Amino acid sequence: MSELSASQISKRYGKRQVVENVSLTVSTGEVVGLLGPNGAGKTTCFYCIVGIVKMDAGSISIDDFDASNSPMHVRARRGLGYLPQEASVFRRLSTYKNILAIVELQRGLNREERSARTNDLMEEFGLQNVRDTLGERLSGGERRRLEIARALASEPKFMLLDEPFAGVDPISVADIKNNVRHLTSRGIGVLITDHNVRDTLDLCDRAYIVNEGHVIAEGDTAAILENPVVRRSYLGEEFKL
């Protein structure tokens, strides 16, 4: 079993301590939530793990590899996948070429193997019927499936999802949940940060709750829901799944 680990992450902007001594782990095959109120520091912490934001202190490791000072592309080669909230497909390329463009970055594959890998990913995510459709013409659900297929082209051990439920309709929410479950069935560990706490907690095996830059609670969904500090500072007393 592989593990993504963040230990004692801290980040300051000017005089404001945004994140202080945050630690978390994600194992392959599980879904972990990183949640908290607006301005709590969860997004900064998430971006430190991805490699978008440089942390002031702490460490990031992928198995026994210290990724603390590694740029995003090195973390990706070590098995860390990332799906941003914003659309990341190539708008003027077809679905097939969108995936192929990422597959071609993988070392050691000949032309036939690259083509086979691309077709396998299209079939896995039900994209054969939009094979020749440009990225800009895909529906929201098709685009998200394409983004996940592209991310899997690099065969990650872990996938970090930034606001996957933002601005999507109920049908798309169900589709996203199914896609995440598919990732874990492949043995991929998933870390999610999202403002949609209800759907995120419903999907997670475990969660970390961040407030004022600190982890105030961690555990499975039941433990999070029963935590009086979490209810008082984040969920509210009337919250139910």
N, C-alpha and C positions, 0 to 999 in steps of 0.2 A: 504494500500500500504506500502510495506517495503522499506527501504532505506539503502544502503551502503554509508558511508560517511568517507572521509579522510579530515582532517582539519590541515592546517599549517604544513605539513610534511617537515622535513628538514633532510639532511644526508650529512655528511662530510667524506671524505677519506683523512686523513693527513691534508694538508693545503688547499686541494681543496674542495670547497663547491659544491657538485654535485646536490643537490636538496635543494631548499630554499622556505619554506612557500607555498607549493603546496596544494591546496584544490580542491576536486571534490566530486561529488555525482553520484550515480547510483540508479535509482528506478527500482522496479520489472517491467518487461515487456518492457524495453527499451534497445537499444544497444548504448553504449557510447564508443567512441574511445579515446585513449591516444596516441597522435602522436607527432612527432618532429624529427629534424635532428639527425644523429648519434652523440652520446656524449652529447645529450641535457639533459639527466637525466630522460627520460621517463621510461626506463627499471628499473632503481633504484627505482623510485617512485612506479612502478607496483609491484616490489618485496617486497617493504615495506608493501603494502596493502595485498599481499598474505601471508606475514609472513616469507619469505625467508631471507630478510635483516632487521636487527633491525634499526629502525630510531632513530635519535638523539633527535628529538623533534616532537611534533604533536600528533595527536590522530586518531585512526581508530575505527569506531563504526558500528555495524550491528544492525539496529533499536536502541533499548535503551541499547544494550550490548556494553561495552567498551572493544574492542579487542586489544587495543594498545600494551599490553604486553603478549598477548596470543600466544602460539605456533600454528603452522598450523593446527594440528589435532583438537584443540579447536575451531578455526575459522571455520573449516569444519563442526563440530557438530552444530555450530550456523548458518549454511546455506551458507558458502562460499566455492564454488567449484573452482577447478583450473585445467586447462589443459596445461601442459608444451609443449614447441615446440618439444622436443625430444619424441620419441615413449615411451609410458608408459604402454603398454600391457605386460602381462606375455607371453613371447615368446613360452614357452613349455607347455602352457595350451590351451585347446580348447576355442573357442569363448564363449560357454556356461559357462565353468568353470571360465573364466576370469570375467564374470559378477557376477556369483554366489559368487566368492571370496569376492567381495565388498558387495554384498547383505548380506552375512553372518555376516558382521560387524555391521549391524543394529540391534538394540535391540528390543526384544519383538516379533520377528517373529518365528513361528514354521517351521518345515521342509517343509510342504505343502505350506505355505505362501512364504517362500524363493524361492521355485521352481516356483511358480506362478509369483512372482515379476520378476524373471530372464527371464522367457518366455515372459512376457509382454514387457519387455525392448527389447528383441531380435526382437519381432514382430514390435514394434514401429519404430525400426531403420533398418528394412529389413535385419536382420542377420540370419534368419532361415536357409537359404540355405548354410551357412557356420558354422552351429552350432558346428560341430565336427572338424572344421579346426583349426590347431594350430595358435597361434598369429603370429608366424614368417612367416607363409605362406599367410597371408592376403594381399590383395592389399592395396595401400595407402588410397583409399577411404573407404574400409572396415575397415581398422585399425582405421581411424579417427572416423567412426561411432561407433565402439566398444568403443573407449575411451570416447566418449560423453555418451554412454549408461552406462558405468561404473560410470562416474561422477554423472549421474542422480540417480544412485542406492542409494545415500545418501540424495536424495531429497533436493538439494540446492535451496536457494532463488536467489543466484547470481552465475554467472560463469565467471571466469577470463580466457581469452584465450591469450596465449603468442605466438605471431607470427603464427597464424593459416594458413596464406597464404604462408609461407616460403617454397620455393622449390617445389611448386606443379604446375601441368599443368592446363590449362584453364578449363578442365572438372571438375577437383577436386576443383577448385576455386568456380565454380557454386554449387557443392555439399556442400561445406563448408558454403556458403551463405544460402543455403536452410536449413542446419542443425541449423544455428544460428537463422534463422527466426522461426524454429520449437521451439527452446528454448523460444523465446519471446512469442510465442503463448501459451506456458505453463505458462506464467506469470513470467518467470525467467529473471532477469536483467543481462545483459552481458557487461563486460568491455573488450575491445580488445586493445592490443598494437601490432603494426605491421609496418614493413617498406614499405609494399605495401599500400601506402596512397590512391591510386585511388580506389581499391576495398574496403578498409576499410571505406572511406568516403561514398562510394556508399551504404554501408550497415547500417551506423550509423544514429541514430536519432539526436545525439549530439556528439560533440568532444571537447577535450581539446588539445591545442597545447602547447608543452613545448619546451623552448629554453633556453640554459644556466642556467638550473635549475629552471626556473620560468614559470608559465603559462602566455603565452603572448596573448592567445585568447581562447574563448570558445563560443559555440553556435551551431546552426544547420548547416548542410552542406552549405547552401547558405551563411550564415554569415561568415563561415570560408573561403569560396572561395572568398568572396568579401573583406576580411580584407587585407589592404595594407601591414601591418606589416608581416602577415603570408606569403603573396606572396613574399615579399622582402627577408625574412629570411629562407623560407622553400620550398614553392611550386614553386616559379618562376613565372614570369609574363605571360608565355604562357600556364600554366597548365589549363587543362579542364577535366571534367569528361566525 
